[in-house]
Amino acid sequence: MPTARVFNGLVPQKEVSWKFLISSYLGQGKPLKALTMYAEMQKDVSICPCKHTFVALLKACAKTKNLRTGSEVHAKIERTGWIDRDVFIGSSLIDMYAKCGRLDKAQKVFDKLLVRNVVCWNALLRGYVEHEQGSAALNRLEKMQFEAISPDAVTFICILKAFGSIGEIVKGKEIHADIERKGLLGQNLIIGNSLIDMYVKCGLLDMAQEVFDKLPTRDVVS
């Protein structure tokens, strides 16, 4: 039986049912339908979304670049107080604003977070990189390092792309050395491909070839 038909048979349609329906549409690659369900949910003023529903909605807004609904969801979240203490809500908001081209808003949300982990930093870094602001991404990386936040694979992939875009080879080699120390080159093909791409864009084809030769596996991107 289709999800929507099962849902329509639920009386009353409590928040957990809406959460399931919205998340299901998002998981099926139908973010517009997820937002349509949110609009329907709002007709019942007695229902207050939980944080998992908010995260799903923010992801749907990011995928559809729906800044208006994303801002409305942000306003509702502000009233809950979750932004200050929940890193998943915070990182989802940062990602939504970045995907919608509002890096100023993404940075403002980030600056207000009382707790910032690597997921929050990655969301911000990815936003600057996607909008080709490599120098700004480098600046945020330095602040991340100052706060002693350990980078993960996503961080490395983002920052290597940034370094390639601005030709920052000195810092790029430092990151390469860090990746080698952590043994990530042989574990993560995307990191290897990102290293190759950075060296190519910086004009160091010999270094790109050296990384390529070290990869235990290669794909068409390599």
RATASUL-V210124 format. One record per residue. PSI is psi in whole degrees, 0 to 359 (999 if undefined). D_CENTER is the distance of its C-alpha to the mean C-alpha in Angstrom with 2 decimals. Layout:
[[PSI:D_CENTER] [PSI:D_CENTER]]
This chain:
[[131:33.50] [149:30.48] [314:27.85] [323:28.72] [318:32.44] [315:32.02] [316:30.01] [341:32.74] [355:35.27] [125:33.76] [119:35.81] [164:34.49] [87:30.87] [170:29.26] [322:25.66] [328:24.89] [319:26.10] [318:23.92] [315:20.86] [316:21.89] [313:22.56] [315:19.38] [324:17.25] [315:19.66] [320:19.35] [316:15.56] [334:16.03] [7:18.71] [31:16.61] [66:18.36] [327:16.02] [319:19.01] [323:21.22] [319:18.91] [329:19.16] [319:22.88] [324:23.27] [319:21.70] [322:24.31] [320:26.96] [324:25.92] [345:26.33] [340:29.98] [101:30.70] [348:30.51] [348:31.20] [124:27.78] [120:25.06] [144:21.58] [174:20.36] [330:16.99] [325:15.91] [318:16.98] [317:15.15] [316:11.76] [318:12.84] [319:14.04] [322:11.01] [320:9.18] [320:12.50] [322:12.69] [317:9.47] [326:10.98] [358:14.33] [41:13.58] [85:15.86] [324:15.88] [308:19.13] [322:18.22] [319:14.92] [324:17.18] [317:19.69] [319:17.41] [315:16.40] [320:20.17] [320:20.87] [322:18.41] [323:20.09] [342:23.33] [337:22.24] [7:21.37] [335:18.25] [318:16.02] [332:18.05] [357:18.03] [112:15.15] [333:12.00] [317:10.28] [313:11.47] [312:10.65] [326:6.96] [321:6.94] [315:9.32] [313:7.77] [319:4.96] [311:8.19] [321:10.41] [316:8.80] [329:8.85] [5:12.31] [12:13.42] [74:14.06] [332:12.91] [318:15.90] [319:14.74] [315:11.27] [322:13.45] [317:15.95] [315:13.83] [315:12.68] [336:16.39] [345:17.59] [130:15.82] [332:18.65] [125:16.64] [117:13.77] [187:12.66] [331:10.77] [318:7.55] [315:8.02] [318:9.14] [320:6.47] [319:4.13] [313:7.64] [315:8.76] [323:6.55] [313:7.80] [321:11.21] [316:11.38] [332:10.67] [20:13.36] [41:15.60] [69:16.04] [320:16.58] [320:18.97] [322:16.72] [319:14.06] [319:17.09] [318:18.24] [325:15.14] [318:15.39] [322:19.01] [323:18.34] [316:15.99] [324:18.90] [325:21.35] [6:19.81] [38:20.24] [121:16.69] [127:16.81] [151:14.26] [189:13.08] [321:12.81] [318:9.20] [311:10.55] [316:13.63] [315:12.35] [311:10.51] [329:13.62] [322:16.10] [320:15.03] [315:15.51] [321:18.82] [323:20.01] [332:19.54] [3:21.66] [33:23.95] [80:23.27] [328:25.15] [308:26.37] [326:23.03] [319:21.91] [326:24.87] [317:24.14] [321:20.68] [315:22.52] [321:25.05] [319:22.54] [318:21.03] [318:24.66] [325:25.59] [358:22.94] [24:24.03] [338:20.64] [323:22.16] [353:24.11] [333:21.48] [107:18.46] [327:19.46] [322:16.21] [316:16.74] [315:20.34] [323:19.67] [322:17.43] [313:20.38] [313:22.84] [318:21.07] [313:20.95] [321:24.63] [314:25.64] [334:24.19] [1:25.96] [12:29.14] [76:29.60] [331:30.39] [321:32.33] [323:29.36] [317:27.23] [323:30.12] [317:30.37] [315:26.79] [316:27.36] [336:30.58] [345:29.00] [128:26.47] [331:27.82] [156:26.43] [149:25.56] [186:24.25] [331:24.82] [317:21.84] [999:23.64]]
